[in-house]
Every structure is written in C-alpha cells, then in structure tokens.
Amino acid sequence: MNNAIDFSLDRWAQVKESHRLWWANELERPLIHVTLYGAPSRRAPARHHFQGFTSFYEDAVSAEDVVDSWDAQLSTCRWLGDGFPTVFPNFGPGVLAAFLGCRMENGVDTVWFHPPTPGELKDLHLALDPRNAAFLRVRDIMAAAARRWEGQVQVGMTDIGGSLDVVSSFRPSEQLLMDLYDWPEEVNRLGWEVHKVWWEAFEALVKAAQPNSGYTTWCPVFSEDPMYILQCDFCYMIGPDMFDQFVKPELAASVKRLTNSIYHLDGPGQLAHLDSLLKIPELGCVQWVPGAGQPGMTDWPQVYRKIHAAGKKIQIYGMEALDAVAQQIGTAKSIVAIVGAPASEEAALRERLKQYGVTP
C-alpha cells in the first residue's frame, strides 16, 4: 500500500460496492465522485513535473518516472463520496490511429495524428503492429503503473477512439465525407477493420494493466466488469441515415461486448443521433457535453428527459449540474456526477454529499 496516497482497501471495497449497485439500478442515490486537489503531500517531489497529456513527456523519460510524477500528483489529492484515485494515460483522442501508423504530434492542448502518405482508399488496410512504438509506450506506462500501485490506484484506459474517428485520421474529414458517397463499401470495410484492432488494443492494454481494480477511462466512472466510454465525434458532420449505416452497427457491436458502457454525446450536432443511440438496448449511460459556445450543462432539460425516459443513466460534471438535472428528470438515482474542487472546500462538500445520502 502506497502511504503517500490517502486511499485504503476498505475505501476501495466501498467504491466497488456503490458502483456495482449503481450499474445494476439498485443504488437509491446518485454516484458522486469527488476529487479534492491541493492537499499537502506526504512524499518528496518527483523528478519530472506532472503533464496532463502523457504524450508530453519526452520519450527519454522512463515509464517508471512518468508513473512517479503521477504518484506525486495523486499524493496531493483526496477523494470523497464515490471518488477513487485513478490515472489516465492521455495520448490524445483516438490514439489507436498512432498504433496503426499515423504520426503523433503534440499541440498546445491536444494531440494531432497525421496519416502516412495518402493513397487510394481501396489500398488502405488497417492492422495492429504489436511492435508499434506508440502502442509499446502506452502499454509500458500502463504496466508500470499497475506494478507501482498493485490495485490501489485505478489505471484508466487510454482514449482509443471511435471507429470512424480513427478512419478520419487516415482520411481527413472532408475526404472521408466524400468517401461516404463515393466508396461506401470501402468505408464500411475500414470501420470494421478498426473495430477488430480496437478490441485487440483494448484487450492487450487491459492485460498489461494487471493487477488493476477494474475498468475506467478518462472519465472516472468505475466498473469491475468491462466498461468503456464509446464515441464518434465524426458523426457530428453526418445525418441520421449515414449514422445508422456507418456508425451504429459497429457501435452496437462494441456495446454488446462490454458489460457496462457510456456514450460520449459531444455537441448539438450529435443530438440528431440521440434517438437512434437510445434504441441500442445494451447501452447503459449517456454523457452529454454541450460544447464550447453552447448553453451550459444545466440548460438542456429536454435532452436529459429523453435519455432518462429511455431507461439510460446520465453522466454529468459538478454538484450544481447534479442538483439541476435531478430536478429536471425527477430523480437523482440514475445520475453519476464527477466533481473536482480545492481541498479547502472539503467540509462544504461533505455536507452536500450528505444531502444525497452519501455518508463518509
């Protein structure tokens, strides 16, 4: 047990139980994951400063040193409610593209993936090379984290990406939009090729991150059984018919392979697909993100009511959003709220948690 990180095995038992009950619709309250930042650390500083994007660490920084910088960061955190310590190996959204041969470039606040030399769509075939440098880097860091913490800290899955999002890294968006009309069979073929290698990468990285407490992603919702946040940001640019043809079948196949699932619904352009998404029986939860320049998270009652009416759970951010959405749908039971706050707000947050039946 890492004494620098304030989280015991008893706390883990409570977290696992509350999440298990919530996924099973047996928890009579919302899940509330609270992370407090800026608490005093119990350890010496790490050799390297913490980086929000793991890809920002130079390749010369060992996997163990990356994990040590994470450890130092976690030592300044505390967790309340259903919160738990976790790390996210952040190599940018859709890093599977790099596993398949795209060149990875760090931006200011993101990561870009540049395709190899363009060619004909029919000549593009996607397969996972287990010797790929980006794949090995992610795998080695996740494995080092698992060795370091032995289940005390949840090692989250990297952002593998959505199938057409990965395809669009090889066929930049404007070109892929044309391909949907000109070469629909080829686009479908590539989508299913990505599906195959997506699962190869997922299973290989899950194996590398053992021992691990369970499954989580860049959004800290926990599951003891296989779980992931699925997405397709590319579908912002297509209509419902194309979504049902090119996206939904592969998405539904992945949902069926997962015990628990969340869909990342990003921006108003994706609302056209919400009705279709909600008809996937096995889909468990929807994360609605309005996006920059849009009304705030609490200003979409019609979206939350539709999700709730379909029997799906809802993931949101912040206590204020939890209050508002619970009022809008008439219950807080099916909601999971992710909350981050300074350590100085601990007392106030403990009182807020009690209002939802969350005891220390």
C-alpha positions as semicolon CSV with decimal commas, in nm:
position;residue;x (nm);y (nm);z (nm)
1;M;0,000;0,000;0,000
2;N;0,135;0,341;-0,103
3;N;0,133;0,556;0,210
4;A;0,166;0,876;0,007
5;I;-0,178;0,820;-0,145
6;D;-0,464;0,855;0,102
7;F;-0,688;0,567;-0,004
8;S;-0,731;0,237;0,178
9;L;-0,850;-0,108;0,074
10;D;-1,163;-0,050;0,283
11;R;-1,241;0,260;0,079
12;W;-1,195;0,056;-0,239
13;A;-1,443;-0,201;-0,113
14;Q;-1,699;0,075;-0,061
15;V;-1,635;0,225;-0,406
16;K;-1,672;-0,111;-0,577
17;E;-1,996;-0,183;-0,396
18;S;-2,156;0,155;-0,472
19;H;-2,063;0,137;-0,841
20;R;-2,180;-0,224;-0,866
21;L;-2,518;-0,130;-0,721
22;W;-2,547;0,180;-0,942
23;W;-2,483;-0,009;-1,264
24;A;-2,741;-0,267;-1,151
25;N;-3,001;0,007;-1,082
26;E;-3,001;-0,091;-0,715
27;L;-2,840;0,220;-0,562
28;E;-3,103;0,452;-0,418
29;R;-2,894;0,764;-0,474
30;P;-2,660;0,909;-0,739
31;L;-2,295;0,822;-0,772
32;I;-2,083;1,124;-0,680
33;H;-1,710;1,109;-0,749
34;V;-1,535;1,395;-0,567
35;T;-1,165;1,471;-0,610
36;L;-1,009;1,737;-0,388
37;Y;-0,691;1,899;-0,518
38;G;-0,406;2,081;-0,346
39;A;-0,380;1,890;-0,019
40;P;-0,040;1,859;0,149
41;S;0,176;1,585;0,001
42;R;0,331;1,308;0,209
43;R;0,623;1,245;-0,027
44;A;0,919;1,413;-0,194
45;P;0,869;1,584;-0,531
46;A;0,905;1,373;-0,845
47;R;1,193;1,415;-1,089
48;H;0,954;1,532;-1,362
49;H;0,662;1,772;-1,347
50;F;0,316;1,624;-1,394
51;Q;0,186;1,655;-1,752
52;G;-0,185;1,645;-1,831
53;F;-0,103;1,482;-2,163
54;T;0,113;1,176;-2,109
55;S;0,249;1,215;-2,462
56;F;0,409;1,544;-2,348
57;Y;0,671;1,351;-2,150
58;E;0,979;1,307;-2,366
59;D;1,048;0,954;-2,483
60;A;1,366;0,955;-2,273
61;V;1,152;0,977;-1,956
62;S;1,109;0,618;-1,840
63;A;0,767;0,465;-1,781
64;E;0,855;0,441;-1,412
65;D;0,938;0,812;-1,393
66;V;0,611;0,902;-1,566
67;V;0,426;0,695;-1,306
68;D;0,625;0,856;-1,025
69;S;0,510;1,201;-1,141
70;W;0,153;1,070;-1,134
71;D;0,214;0,938;-0,784
72;A;0,334;1,279;-0,670
73;Q;0,024;1,441;-0,819
74;L;-0,209;1,188;-0,654
75;S;-0,040;1,245;-0,319
76;T;-0,190;1,596;-0,319
77;C;-0,544;1,466;-0,377
78;R;-0,816;1,337;-0,150
79;W;-1,138;1,159;-0,251
80;L;-1,489;1,190;-0,111
81;G;-1,814;1,006;-0,176
82;D;-1,770;0,752;-0,454
83;G;-1,439;0,902;-0,565
84;F;-1,125;0,694;-0,609
85;P;-0,764;0,750;-0,719
86;T;-0,714;0,695;-1,090
87;V;-0,474;0,790;-1,368
88;F;-0,548;0,845;-1,736
89;P;-0,272;0,765;-1,989
90;N;-0,360;1,060;-2,212
91;F;-0,206;1,033;-2,558
92;G;-0,481;1,229;-2,729
93;P;-0,828;1,132;-2,851
94;G;-0,814;0,838;-3,089
95;V;-0,457;0,723;-3,020
96;L;-0,538;0,399;-3,200
97;A;-0,454;0,594;-3,516
98;A;-0,094;0,618;-3,393
99;F;-0,095;0,245;-3,314
100;L;-0,187;0,190;-3,679
101;G;0,085;0,408;-3,829
102;C;-0,020;0,773;-3,806
103;R;0,242;1,019;-3,685
104;M;0,160;1,169;-3,345
105;E;0,222;1,543;-3,291
106;N;0,173;1,725;-2,962
107;G;-0,020;2,051;-2,987
108;V;-0,069;2,317;-2,722
109;D;-0,362;2,141;-2,553
110;T;-0,417;1,836;-2,770
111;V;-0,251;1,571;-2,985
112;W;-0,277;1,552;-3,363
113;F;-0,249;1,239;-3,577
114;H;-0,108;1,274;-3,928
115;P;-0,159;0,996;-4,183
116;P;0,117;0,826;-4,379
117;T;0,150;0,910;-4,749
118;P;-0,206;0,932;-4,891
119;G;-0,317;0,663;-5,133
120;E;-0,630;0,510;-5,277
121;L;-0,899;0,418;-5,027
122;K;-0,913;0,062;-5,159
123;D;-0,542;0,021;-5,078
124;L;-0,580;0,126;-4,714
125;H;-0,580;-0,169;-4,475
126;L;-0,552;-0,127;-4,100
127;A;-0,386;-0,380;-3,870
128;L;-0,226;-0,354;-3,528
129;D;0,152;-0,398;-3,522
130;P;0,244;-0,512;-3,168
131;R;0,590;-0,359;-3,224
132;N;0,447;-0,013;-3,296
133;A;0,635;0,245;-3,086
134;A;0,324;0,437;-2,973
135;F;0,147;0,118;-2,868
136;L;0,452;-0,003;-2,676
137;R;0,485;0,334;-2,498
138;V;0,123;0,330;-2,381
139;R;0,143;-0,036;-2,284
140;D;0,467;0,006;-2,090
141;I;0,340;0,307;-1,893
142;M;0,015;0,132;-1,803
143;A;0,210;-0,177;-1,696
144;A;0,449;0,033;-1,485
145;A;0,151;0,199;-1,314
146;A;-0,004;-0,138;-1,234
147;R;0,323;-0,262;-1,085
148;R;0,365;0,055;-0,881
149;W;0,023;0,060;-0,716
150;E;-0,098;-0,302;-0,730
151;G;-0,463;-0,203;-0,749
152;Q;-0,459;0,089;-0,504
153;V;-0,484;0,333;-0,798
154;Q;-0,712;0,253;-1,090
155;V;-0,518;0,257;-1,417
156;G;-0,762;0,403;-1,668
157;M;-0,776;0,306;-2,034
158;T;-0,617;0,540;-2,286
159;D;-0,850;0,719;-2,531
160;I;-0,851;0,458;-2,808
161;G;-1,106;0,650;-3,016
162;G;-1,418;0,581;-3,218
163;S;-1,405;0,372;-3,535
164;L;-1,476;0,647;-3,790
165;D;-1,275;0,896;-3,586
166;V;-0,974;0,669;-3,636
167;V;-1,055;0,626;-4,005
168;S;-1,073;1,005;-4,037
169;S;-0,715;1,029;-3,911
170;F;-0,617;0,844;-4,229
171;R;-0,878;1,016;-4,448
172;P;-0,907;1,375;-4,319
173;S;-1,268;1,470;-4,253
174;E;-1,350;1,640;-4,584
175;Q;-1,213;1,343;-4,778
176;L;-1,394;1,090;-4,561
177;L;-1,723;1,275;-4,610
178;M;-1,679;1,234;-4,985
179;D;-1,583;0,869;-4,938
180;L;-1,919;0,804;-4,769
181;Y;-2,085;0,886;-5,102
182;D;-1,823;0,757;-5,343
183;W;-1,695;0,443;-5,170
184;P;-1,947;0,337;-4,901
185;E;-1,838;-0,030;-4,914
186;E;-1,475;0,067;-4,854
187;V;-1,568;0,294;-4,562
188;N;-1,768;0,013;-4,404
189;R;-1,477;-0,225;-4,452
190;L;-1,239;0,016;-4,280
191;G;-1,483;0,075;-3,997
192;W;-1,493;-0,297;-3,921
193;E;-1,115;-0,325;-3,956
194;V;-1,086;-0,055;-3,690
195;H;-1,339;-0,244;-3,477
196;K;-1,117;-0,553;-3,489
197;V;-0,795;-0,375;-3,400
198;W;-0,973;-0,158;-3,141
199;W;-1,059;-0,471;-2,946
200;E;-0,712;-0,616;-2,994
201;A;-0,563;-0,299;-2,846
202;F;-0,819;-0,280;-2,565
203;E;-0,763;-0,638;-2,454
204;A;-0,384;-0,610;-2,478
205;L;-0,380;-0,294;-2,266
206;V;-0,621;-0,440;-2,011
207;K;-0,385;-0,737;-1,977
208;A;-0,083;-0,507;-1,940
209;A;-0,251;-0,310;-1,659
210;Q;-0,287;-0,604;-1,420
211;P;-0,331;-0,609;-1,129
212;N;-0,599;-0,344;-1,166
213;S;-0,913;-0,277;-0,963
214;G;-1,141;-0,288;-1,267
215;Y;-1,216;-0,058;-1,559
216;T;-1,238;0,317;-1,607
217;T;-1,144;0,574;-1,869
218;W;-1,068;0,946;-1,894
219;C;-1,396;0,999;-1,705
220;P;-1,363;0,835;-1,361
221;V;-1,668;0,610;-1,355
222;F;-1,572;0,266;-1,226
223;S;-1,680;-0,083;-1,323
224;E;-1,548;-0,418;-1,205
225;D;-1,662;-0,565;-1,539
226;P;-1,551;-0,448;-1,887
227;M;-1,656;-0,085;-1,943
228;Y;-1,563;0,196;-2,179
229;I;-1,684;0,539;-2,297
230;L;-1,758;0,498;-2,667
231;Q;-1,776;0,786;-2,909
232;C;-1,783;0,904;-3,269
233;D;-1,704;1,273;-3,296
234;F;-1,704;1,242;-3,676
235;C;-2,080;1,179;-3,675
236;Y;-2,127;1,548;-3,587
237;M;-2,094;1,603;-3,964
238;I;-2,337;1,338;-4,092
239;G;-2,711;1,283;-4,080
240;P;-2,914;1,009;-3,913
241;D;-2,926;0,783;-4,220
242;M;-2,548;0,778;-4,252
243;F;-2,511;0,735;-3,876
244;D;-2,731;0,426;-3,890
245;Q;-2,540;0,292;-4,189
246;F;-2,178;0,363;-4,099
247;V;-2,162;0,414;-3,722
248;K;-2,440;0,245;-3,530
249;P;-2,376;-0,119;-3,627
250;E;-2,015;-0,111;-3,513
251;L;-2,105;0,090;-3,204
252;A;-2,379;-0,158;-3,110
253;A;-2,136;-0,448;-3,157
254;S;-1,891;-0,289;-2,911
255;V;-2,166;-0,214;-2,660
256;K;-2,266;-0,582;-2,668
257;R;-1,909;-0,687;-2,587
258;L;-1,895;-0,453;-2,286
259;T;-2,077;-0,527;-1,963
260;N;-2,120;-0,154;-1,893
261;S;-2,099;0,130;-2,143
262;I;-2,127;0,507;-2,176
263;Y;-2,166;0,706;-2,497
264;H;-1,991;1,044;-2,525
265;L;-2,252;1,267;-2,694
266;D;-2,048;1,572;-2,790
267;G;-2,222;1,887;-2,912
268;P;-2,560;1,979;-3,066
269;G;-2,460;1,824;-3,400
270;Q;-2,486;1,482;-3,238
271;L;-2,837;1,532;-3,099
272;A;-2,976;1,418;-3,436
273;H;-2,847;1,070;-3,348
274;L;-2,974;1,053;-2,992
275;D;-3,300;0,872;-3,073
276;S;-3,108;0,607;-3,265
277;L;-2,848;0,568;-2,990
278;L;-3,112;0,523;-2,723
279;K;-3,254;0,227;-2,916
280;I;-2,936;0,026;-2,852
281;P;-3,069;-0,196;-2,570
282;E;-2,733;-0,265;-2,405
283;L;-2,617;0,099;-2,393
284;G;-2,608;0,189;-2,025
285;C;-2,534;0,560;-1,994
286;V;-2,501;0,883;-2,193
287;Q;-2,255;1,163;-2,126
288;W;-2,393;1,485;-2,278
289;V;-2,134;1,759;-2,342
290;P;-2,288;2,074;-2,498
291;G;-1,951;2,207;-2,618
292;A;-1,790;2,549;-2,635
293;G;-2,017;2,841;-2,720
294;Q;-2,333;2,649;-2,630
295;P;-2,572;2,694;-2,337
296;G;-2,442;2,537;-2,016
297;M;-2,481;2,180;-1,899
298;T;-2,795;2,255;-1,699
299;D;-2,977;2,421;-1,992
300;W;-3,078;2,104;-2,182
301;P;-3,368;1,954;-1,982
302;Q;-3,521;1,804;-2,297
303;V;-3,203;1,606;-2,361
304;Y;-3,182;1,467;-2,008
305;R;-3,551;1,381;-2,001
306;K;-3,520;1,191;-2,327
307;I;-3,219;0,995;-2,201
308;H;-3,391;0,917;-1,872
309;A;-3,718;0,817;-2,041
310;A;-3,524;0,563;-2,247
311;G;-3,402;0,399;-1,927
312;K;-3,041;0,513;-1,964
313;K;-2,818;0,661;-1,698
314;I;-2,671;1,012;-1,720
315;Q;-2,315;1,130;-1,655
316;I;-2,257;1,499;-1,573
317;Y;-1,999;1,727;-1,409
318;G;-2,044;1,930;-1,089
319;M;-2,277;1,946;-0,791
320;E;-2,479;2,230;-0,941
321;A;-2,547;2,023;-1,252
322;L;-2,647;1,729;-1,034
323;D;-2,899;1,945;-0,850
324;A;-3,046;2,085;-1,171
325;V;-3,064;1,764;-1,372
326;A;-3,210;1,567;-1,079
327;Q;-3,488;1,825;-1,063
328;Q;-3,539;1,815;-1,440
329;I;-3,580;1,437;-1,464
330;G;-3,743;1,391;-1,124
331;T;-3,474;1,175;-0,965
332;A;-3,102;1,171;-0,889
333;K;-3,082;0,792;-0,875
334;S;-2,965;0,734;-1,233
335;I;-2,702;1,011;-1,240
336;V;-2,327;0,995;-1,190
337;A;-2,165;1,331;-1,115
338;I;-1,791;1,399;-1,141
339;V;-1,681;1,679;-0,909
340;G;-1,342;1,845;-0,870
341;A;-1,267;2,111;-0,609
342;P;-0,987;2,258;-0,396
343;A;-0,910;2,074;-0,072
344;S;-1,026;2,386;0,117
345;E;-1,385;2,302;0,015
346;E;-1,385;1,961;0,182
347;A;-1,616;2,048;0,471
348;A;-1,876;2,212;0,246
349;L;-1,870;1,918;0,005
350;R;-1,915;1,667;0,284
351;E;-2,234;1,849;0,381
352;R;-2,353;1,850;0,019
353;L;-2,289;1,477;-0,010
354;K;-2,499;1,411;0,299
355;Q;-2,794;1,575;0,122
356;Y;-2,778;1,293;-0,133
357;G;-2,738;1,021;0,125
358;V;-2,363;0,980;0,074
359;T;-2,202;0,913;0,411
360;P;-1,828;0,929;0,485
